[in-house]
Amino acid sequence: MLRVAVVGSGPSGCYTAQSLVQLDPDVVVDVLDRLPCPYGLVRYGVAPDHEKIKSLQNNLRTVLEHERVRFLGGVRIGPGAVPAARLRELYHAVVYCVGAATDRHLGIPGEDLPGSWSATEFVSWYSAHPDARDDGFVAGARSAVVIGVGNVAVDVARMLARGTAELSPTDMPQGALTALAASRVTDVAMVGRRGPSQARFTTKELRELSTLPDTEVVVDPQELALDPAYADPSGLPAPQRRNVEVLRGWTEAPPREAHHRIGLRFFLRPVELLADAGRVGAVRFERTAPDGQGGVTGTGHYEDIEAQLVLRSVGYRGVPLEGLPFDTATGTVPHLAGRVLREGAVAPGEYVAGWIKRGPTGVIGTNRPCAKETVTSLLEDASALVRRELPEDPLTALRAEGVEPVGWTGWCAIERAEAELGASLGRGVVKLPDWRSLMSAAHGDAL
């Protein structure tokens, strides 16, 4: 019997476990996560008003309920916790699916001013991630700047413009709902350093902005025209061509009275966050221009956009995991078809899948073929891996060392507590927002 540990219960971890049990009837899988809740970014990264995408949890749930898969939540790997080397002793193979846990930085003056946040911090707050800080993101803000033009940027801009009536039916934590209901933010600028044909948002996400009640979406036709592909988008790939067509339609729409205004800006590169009374008050941008090679170059012309809230959405980045090699240039673990490489040589029994393997690229579904490639490599190695005798059931060993995982019944108890909380508030399911409430809900349930 091949025993495999999968570290991380997001899409890449669940798809890895799924491939393992589908392709080999003699494999058993423990899916470990440092959080007591499964599903990774599907639970803590998908916007609460995107119910269709969040419903992917049902598919991932089926994987974790498989008879040869065991969920072990609340298990940390690394310093002061379970060492990676110890995990390797307890399993024939370990697959790390730990994602990309931090954000890229702008590297400009003022980036750390109060009122300046990574978009991920904002998303974690309104998604009830237990590590999130409730630091009054929108308190006192009238206008916001979102730096970036990807789907996460669209999500946070949309959340700032959503009303209580649209957010109350979601599973957003009560504290975030109350704060957003009291928000005075009326103007949101979403800004990209390149042109509309190079924006990273999907057309579906983009179109959704124009469906928000009491919200006007504004684009500047002169700014769009700076993009050579805007005048004739016929040579663009279909997704980018559709984006340009949506933006073109908005330039032709008549202005309308609305409480919220979302402005999409292009060819502006942030160079400094400007302070006002000790916190961010504006963002200074340099106008850019296409360089003819797919990039942009500065023009020496500047524009300040007022903002008491700045959300930086310029990409994720992987972080090193103690005990594993790490390529700081790419933010990934070196690998060969998913096999971890140590100083250029394959490390037996160690594998990676997901963003820590390939970088933060693709959509949720991209993790399926990525996981399958890794699992194919692992199963090719299985005959050699399974020869090593394991000491005992890893769960017995972990408990003997003071680790008490949250099992599947513990997670189900959390789900029941969230349903009960929502009912008490006159809402649907409402997420528990902190470690104490999550662990209290899970406490006492056997694995």
C-alpha positions as CSV (number, residue, x, y, z in Angstrom):
1,M,0.0,0.0,0.0
2,L,1.5,3.3,-1.1
3,R,1.0,6.0,1.5
4,V,1.1,9.6,0.2
5,A,0.9,13.0,2.0
6,V,-0.5,15.9,0.0
7,V,0.3,19.2,1.6
8,G,-2.4,21.7,0.8
9,S,-6.2,21.2,0.3
10,G,-6.8,23.7,-2.4
11,P,-7.6,22.8,-6.0
12,S,-4.1,21.6,-6.8
13,G,-4.0,19.4,-3.6
14,C,-7.5,18.0,-4.2
15,Y,-6.8,17.3,-7.9
16,T,-3.6,15.5,-6.9
17,A,-5.4,13.3,-4.4
18,Q,-8.1,12.6,-6.9
19,S,-5.6,11.5,-9.6
20,L,-3.8,9.3,-7.1
21,V,-6.9,7.3,-6.0
22,Q,-8.2,7.2,-9.6
23,L,-5.0,5.9,-11.2
24,D,-3.8,3.5,-8.4
25,P,-6.2,1.3,-6.4
26,D,-3.4,0.6,-3.9
27,V,-2.7,4.2,-2.8
28,V,-4.0,6.0,0.4
29,V,-3.7,9.7,0.7
30,D,-3.6,12.1,3.6
31,V,-4.4,15.7,2.6
32,L,-2.8,18.0,5.1
33,D,-3.6,21.7,5.5
34,R,-2.4,24.3,8.1
35,L,-6.0,25.6,8.2
36,P,-8.8,23.7,9.8
37,C,-10.9,24.3,6.7
38,P,-10.3,22.7,3.3
39,Y,-10.5,24.1,-0.3
40,G,-7.8,26.8,-0.2
41,L,-8.4,29.7,-2.5
42,V,-11.8,28.4,-3.5
43,R,-12.9,29.2,0.1
44,Y,-10.6,32.1,0.8
45,G,-9.9,33.7,-2.6
46,V,-13.1,33.5,-4.7
47,A,-15.3,36.6,-4.2
48,P,-18.3,35.8,-2.0
49,D,-20.8,37.0,-4.7
50,H,-19.4,34.4,-7.2
51,E,-21.5,31.5,-6.1
52,K,-21.0,29.5,-9.3
53,I,-17.2,29.4,-8.8
54,K,-17.6,28.8,-5.1
55,S,-19.7,25.8,-5.9
56,L,-16.5,24.0,-7.0
57,Q,-16.2,23.2,-3.3
58,N,-18.8,20.5,-4.0
59,N,-16.4,18.8,-6.5
60,L,-13.5,19.1,-4.1
61,R,-15.6,17.8,-1.3
62,T,-16.2,14.6,-3.2
63,V,-12.5,14.0,-3.4
64,L,-11.9,14.6,0.3
65,E,-14.8,12.2,1.2
66,H,-13.2,9.4,-0.8
67,E,-12.7,6.2,1.3
68,R,-8.9,6.3,0.6
69,V,-8.5,10.0,1.3
70,R,-8.2,11.5,4.8
71,F,-8.3,15.2,5.5
72,L,-6.0,16.4,8.3
73,G,-6.5,20.1,9.0
74,G,-4.7,22.4,11.4
75,V,-1.3,20.7,10.6
76,R,1.5,23.1,10.0
77,I,4.7,22.1,8.2
78,G,7.9,23.9,8.9
79,P,9.6,25.8,11.8
80,G,8.1,25.1,15.2
81,A,5.7,22.5,13.7
82,V,6.1,19.3,11.7
83,P,9.5,19.4,9.9
84,A,9.4,18.5,6.2
85,A,12.0,15.8,6.9
86,R,9.6,14.2,9.5
87,L,6.8,14.2,7.0
88,R,9.1,12.4,4.6
89,E,9.7,9.7,7.2
90,L,6.0,9.1,7.8
91,Y,5.0,8.7,4.1
92,H,6.3,7.0,1.0
93,A,5.9,10.2,-0.9
94,V,5.0,13.8,-0.2
95,V,3.4,16.2,-2.7
96,Y,3.6,19.9,-1.8
97,C,0.6,21.9,-3.2
98,V,1.2,25.0,-1.0
99,G,0.3,27.6,-3.6
100,A,1.8,31.1,-3.7
101,A,1.3,32.6,-0.3
102,T,2.4,36.2,-0.6
103,D,2.1,39.2,-2.9
104,R,4.5,40.9,-5.3
105,H,5.5,44.4,-4.2
106,L,5.5,47.6,-6.2
107,G,8.9,48.7,-4.8
108,I,8.0,52.4,-4.8
109,P,8.1,55.1,-2.1
110,G,5.1,55.2,0.2
111,E,4.0,51.7,-0.5
112,D,3.9,50.9,3.3
113,L,1.8,54.0,4.2
114,P,-1.3,53.3,6.3
115,G,-4.2,52.8,3.9
116,S,-2.1,50.9,1.4
117,W,-2.7,47.2,1.3
118,S,-2.2,44.2,-0.9
119,A,-5.4,43.1,-2.6
120,T,-4.8,39.7,-1.0
121,E,-5.1,41.2,2.5
122,F,-8.4,42.8,1.5
123,V,-9.7,39.6,0.0
124,S,-8.6,37.6,3.1
125,W,-10.6,40.0,5.2
126,Y,-13.8,39.9,3.4
127,S,-13.4,36.1,2.8
128,A,-12.9,35.4,6.6
129,H,-9.4,34.0,6.4
130,P,-8.4,33.4,10.0
131,D,-5.0,35.1,9.5
132,A,-6.7,38.3,8.2
133,R,-6.5,41.5,10.1
134,D,-9.6,43.7,10.6
135,D,-7.8,47.0,10.2
136,G,-10.5,49.3,9.0
137,F,-9.8,49.0,5.3
138,V,-12.6,51.4,4.2
139,A,-12.9,53.5,7.3
140,G,-12.7,57.2,6.4
141,A,-12.0,56.5,2.7
142,R,-13.9,58.3,0.0
143,S,-11.9,57.1,-3.0
144,A,-9.9,54.1,-3.8
145,V,-7.2,53.1,-6.3
146,V,-6.8,49.5,-7.3
147,I,-3.4,49.0,-8.9
148,G,-3.6,46.2,-11.4
149,V,-6.0,45.0,-14.1
150,G,-6.5,41.3,-13.5
151,N,-9.4,39.4,-12.1
152,V,-8.5,40.0,-8.5
153,A,-8.4,43.7,-9.2
154,V,-11.9,43.4,-10.7
155,D,-13.1,41.5,-7.7
156,V,-12.0,44.1,-5.1
157,A,-13.3,47.0,-7.2
158,R,-16.6,45.2,-7.4
159,M,-16.7,44.5,-3.7
160,L,-16.2,48.2,-3.0
161,A,-19.2,49.1,-5.1
162,R,-21.5,46.3,-4.0
163,G,-24.4,47.3,-1.7
164,T,-25.6,45.5,1.4
165,A,-28.6,44.0,-0.4
166,E,-26.3,42.1,-2.8
167,L,-23.7,41.1,-0.1
168,S,-26.0,40.1,2.7
169,P,-27.0,36.7,1.0
170,T,-23.4,35.7,0.7
171,D,-21.2,33.9,3.2
172,M,-19.2,37.1,3.9
173,P,-18.3,37.4,7.6
174,Q,-20.6,39.8,9.5
175,G,-17.8,42.2,10.4
176,A,-16.8,42.8,6.8
177,L,-20.4,43.1,5.7
178,T,-21.1,45.8,8.4
179,A,-17.9,47.7,7.5
180,L,-18.7,47.7,3.7
181,A,-22.3,48.7,4.4
182,A,-20.9,51.8,6.3
183,S,-18.3,52.5,3.6
184,R,-18.2,56.0,2.1
185,V,-16.1,55.0,-0.9
186,T,-17.8,56.2,-4.0
187,D,-15.0,56.4,-6.5
188,V,-12.8,53.5,-7.5
189,A,-10.0,53.8,-10.1
190,M,-8.6,50.5,-11.5
191,V,-5.2,51.3,-13.1
192,G,-2.9,49.3,-15.4
193,R,0.5,50.2,-16.6
194,R,-0.1,48.8,-20.1
195,G,-3.0,49.0,-22.5
196,P,-6.5,47.4,-22.7
197,S,-5.3,44.7,-25.1
198,Q,-2.8,43.4,-22.5
199,A,-5.1,43.5,-19.4
200,R,-5.3,40.2,-17.5
201,F,-9.0,40.2,-16.6
202,T,-11.4,37.8,-18.3
203,T,-14.3,39.2,-20.3
204,K,-16.9,37.7,-18.0
205,E,-15.4,39.4,-15.0
206,L,-15.1,42.7,-16.9
207,R,-18.7,42.7,-18.1
208,E,-19.9,42.1,-14.6
209,L,-18.8,45.6,-13.6
210,S,-21.5,47.1,-15.8
211,T,-24.3,45.0,-14.1
212,L,-23.6,46.5,-10.6
213,P,-26.7,48.4,-9.4
214,D,-26.2,52.2,-8.9
215,T,-22.7,52.0,-10.4
216,E,-21.3,53.8,-13.5
217,V,-18.3,52.3,-15.3
218,V,-16.1,55.0,-17.0
219,V,-13.3,54.6,-19.6
220,D,-11.5,57.3,-21.5
221,P,-11.5,56.7,-25.3
222,Q,-8.4,58.8,-25.7
223,E,-6.5,56.7,-23.2
224,L,-7.7,53.5,-24.9
225,A,-6.6,54.8,-28.3
226,L,-3.0,54.8,-27.0
227,D,-3.1,51.1,-27.5
228,P,-2.2,50.3,-31.2
229,A,-4.4,47.2,-31.0
230,Y,-7.5,49.2,-29.9
231,A,-8.2,50.7,-33.3
232,D,-8.0,47.3,-35.0
233,P,-8.3,44.4,-32.5
234,S,-8.9,41.8,-35.2
235,G,-5.3,40.4,-34.8
236,L,-5.7,39.8,-31.0
237,P,-6.5,36.5,-29.4
238,A,-10.2,36.1,-28.9
239,P,-10.2,36.8,-25.1
240,Q,-8.3,40.1,-25.5
241,R,-10.4,41.0,-28.5
242,R,-13.6,40.6,-26.5
243,N,-12.2,42.7,-23.7
244,V,-11.5,45.5,-26.1
245,E,-15.0,45.3,-27.6
246,V,-16.5,45.6,-24.1
247,L,-14.4,48.6,-23.3
248,R,-15.3,50.2,-26.6
249,G,-19.0,49.7,-25.9
250,W,-18.6,51.6,-22.6
251,T,-17.0,54.6,-24.3
252,E,-20.2,54.9,-26.3
253,A,-22.6,54.5,-23.4
254,P,-24.3,57.8,-22.2
255,P,-23.4,58.9,-18.7
256,R,-25.8,58.1,-15.9
257,E,-26.5,59.1,-12.4
258,A,-25.0,56.6,-9.9
259,H,-23.8,56.4,-6.4
260,H,-20.6,54.5,-7.3
261,R,-18.2,55.2,-10.1
262,I,-15.6,52.7,-11.3
263,G,-13.0,54.2,-13.7
264,L,-10.7,52.0,-15.7
265,R,-7.4,53.6,-16.5
266,F,-4.5,52.4,-18.7
267,F,-0.9,53.3,-19.5
268,L,-0.2,54.6,-16.0
269,R,2.6,53.3,-13.9
270,P,2.7,53.9,-10.2
271,V,5.8,55.7,-9.0
272,E,4.9,56.9,-5.5
273,L,2.2,56.8,-2.9
274,L,1.7,60.3,-1.5
275,A,1.0,60.9,2.2
276,D,-1.8,63.1,3.6
277,A,-1.9,63.5,7.4
278,G,0.3,60.4,8.0
279,R,-1.6,58.0,5.6
280,V,-2.0,57.6,1.9
281,G,-3.8,60.4,0.2
282,A,-3.0,59.9,-3.5
283,V,-1.0,57.8,-5.9
284,R,1.4,59.4,-8.4
285,F,1.5,57.8,-11.8
286,E,3.7,58.2,-14.8
287,R,2.1,58.1,-18.2
288,T,3.5,55.3,-20.2
289,A,3.5,54.5,-23.9
290,P,3.9,51.3,-25.9
291,D,7.5,50.5,-26.7
292,G,6.7,48.5,-29.8
293,Q,7.9,45.3,-28.2
294,G,4.9,44.4,-26.0
295,G,6.1,46.6,-23.1
296,V,5.8,50.2,-22.1
297,T,8.2,53.0,-21.5
298,G,7.9,56.1,-19.3
299,T,7.0,59.5,-20.9
300,G,8.0,61.8,-18.1
301,H,4.4,63.0,-17.6
302,Y,2.8,62.5,-14.3
303,E,-0.7,62.4,-12.8
304,D,-1.9,62.2,-9.2
305,I,-5.1,60.2,-8.4
306,E,-6.7,60.8,-5.0
307,A,-7.1,57.8,-2.8
308,Q,-7.5,57.2,0.9
309,L,-7.4,53.4,0.2
310,V,-4.9,51.8,-2.2
311,L,-5.1,48.1,-3.0
312,R,-2.1,46.6,-4.8
313,S,-3.0,43.7,-7.1
314,V,0.1,43.0,-9.1
315,G,0.4,39.2,-8.6
316,Y,1.2,36.5,-6.2
317,R,4.5,35.0,-5.2
318,G,5.6,31.6,-3.7
319,V,7.5,31.6,-0.4
320,P,10.2,29.1,0.6
321,L,9.1,26.1,2.7
322,E,11.7,25.0,5.2
323,G,13.3,21.8,4.1
324,L,12.6,22.3,0.4
325,P,14.8,23.8,-2.3
326,F,13.5,27.2,-3.7
327,D,14.2,29.2,-6.8
328,T,14.0,32.9,-5.6
329,A,13.9,34.2,-9.2
330,T,10.7,32.3,-10.1
331,G,9.2,31.8,-6.6
332,T,8.9,28.1,-7.2
333,V,10.4,24.8,-6.2
334,P,12.8,23.4,-8.8
335,H,11.3,20.2,-10.3
336,L,11.3,17.8,-13.3
337,A,7.8,16.9,-14.3
338,G,6.8,17.5,-10.7
339,R,9.7,15.6,-9.1
340,V,11.6,17.9,-6.7
341,L,15.2,18.7,-7.7
342,R,17.9,19.2,-5.1
343,E,21.0,20.7,-6.7
344,G,19.9,19.4,-10.0
345,A,19.2,15.8,-8.9
346,V,15.8,14.2,-8.4
347,A,14.9,13.9,-4.6
348,P,13.2,10.6,-4.2
349,G,9.7,10.8,-2.8
350,E,9.3,14.6,-3.0
351,Y,7.0,16.2,-5.5
352,V,5.2,19.5,-6.2
353,A,2.0,20.6,-7.9
354,G,0.1,23.8,-8.4
355,W,1.5,27.3,-8.1
356,I,4.5,26.3,-6.1
357,K,5.4,24.1,-9.1
358,R,4.6,26.4,-12.0
359,G,4.1,29.9,-10.6
360,P,0.9,31.8,-10.0
361,T,-0.6,31.3,-13.5
362,G,-3.7,29.9,-15.0
363,V,-7.3,29.4,-13.7
364,I,-8.6,26.8,-11.2
365,G,-8.9,24.2,-14.0
366,T,-5.3,24.6,-14.9
367,N,-4.4,22.6,-11.8
368,R,-5.9,19.4,-13.2
369,P,-3.3,18.7,-15.9
370,C,-0.6,20.1,-13.6
371,A,-1.6,17.6,-10.8
372,K,-1.9,14.7,-13.3
373,E,1.6,15.3,-14.6
374,T,3.0,15.2,-11.0
375,V,0.9,12.1,-10.1
376,T,2.1,10.3,-13.3
377,S,5.7,10.9,-12.2
378,L,5.0,9.7,-8.7
379,L,3.3,6.5,-9.8
380,E,6.2,5.8,-12.2
381,D,8.4,5.9,-9.1
382,A,6.0,4.0,-6.8
383,S,7.6,0.5,-7.1
384,A,10.8,1.9,-5.6
385,L,9.1,4.2,-3.1
386,V,6.9,1.5,-1.6
387,R,9.9,-0.7,-0.7
388,R,10.6,1.6,2.3
389,E,8.8,0.4,5.4
390,L,6.9,3.1,7.3
391,P,6.9,3.0,11.1
392,E,3.1,3.3,11.7
393,D,0.0,5.1,10.8
394,P,1.2,8.7,10.3
395,L,-1.8,10.0,12.3
396,T,-0.8,8.0,15.4
397,A,2.8,9.3,15.1
398,L,1.6,12.9,14.7
399,R,-0.6,12.6,17.8
400,A,2.2,11.1,19.8
401,E,4.2,14.2,18.9
402,G,1.6,16.6,20.1
403,V,-0.2,17.4,16.8
404,E,-4.0,17.1,17.0
405,P,-5.4,17.5,13.5
406,V,-8.9,18.6,12.6
407,G,-10.4,15.7,10.8
408,W,-13.3,15.6,8.4
409,T,-15.9,15.5,11.1
410,G,-14.3,18.5,12.7
411,W,-14.7,20.4,9.4
412,C,-18.3,19.3,9.2
413,A,-18.8,20.7,12.7
414,I,-17.4,24.1,11.4
415,E,-19.9,24.0,8.6
416,R,-22.8,23.4,11.0
417,A,-21.6,26.3,13.2
418,E,-21.4,28.6,10.2
419,A,-25.0,27.6,9.1
420,E,-26.2,28.3,12.7
421,L,-24.4,31.7,12.8
422,G,-26.0,32.7,9.5
423,A,-29.5,31.7,10.8
424,S,-29.0,33.7,13.9
425,L,-28.2,36.8,11.8
426,G,-31.1,36.3,9.4
427,R,-28.7,35.4,6.6
428,G,-27.5,32.2,4.9
429,V,-24.2,30.5,5.8
430,V,-21.9,33.1,7.4
431,K,-18.2,32.2,7.8
432,L,-16.5,32.1,11.1
433,P,-13.7,34.7,10.9
434,D,-11.0,33.7,13.3
435,W,-8.9,30.9,14.6
436,R,-10.6,30.8,18.0
437,S,-14.1,30.4,16.6
438,L,-13.1,27.9,14.0
439,M,-11.2,25.7,16.5
440,S,-14.0,26.0,19.1
441,A,-16.5,24.8,16.5
442,A,-14.2,21.9,15.5
443,H,-13.2,21.0,19.1
444,G,-14.1,17.6,20.4
445,D,-14.9,15.9,17.1
446,A,-13.1,12.6,16.4
447,L,-11.3,11.9,13.2
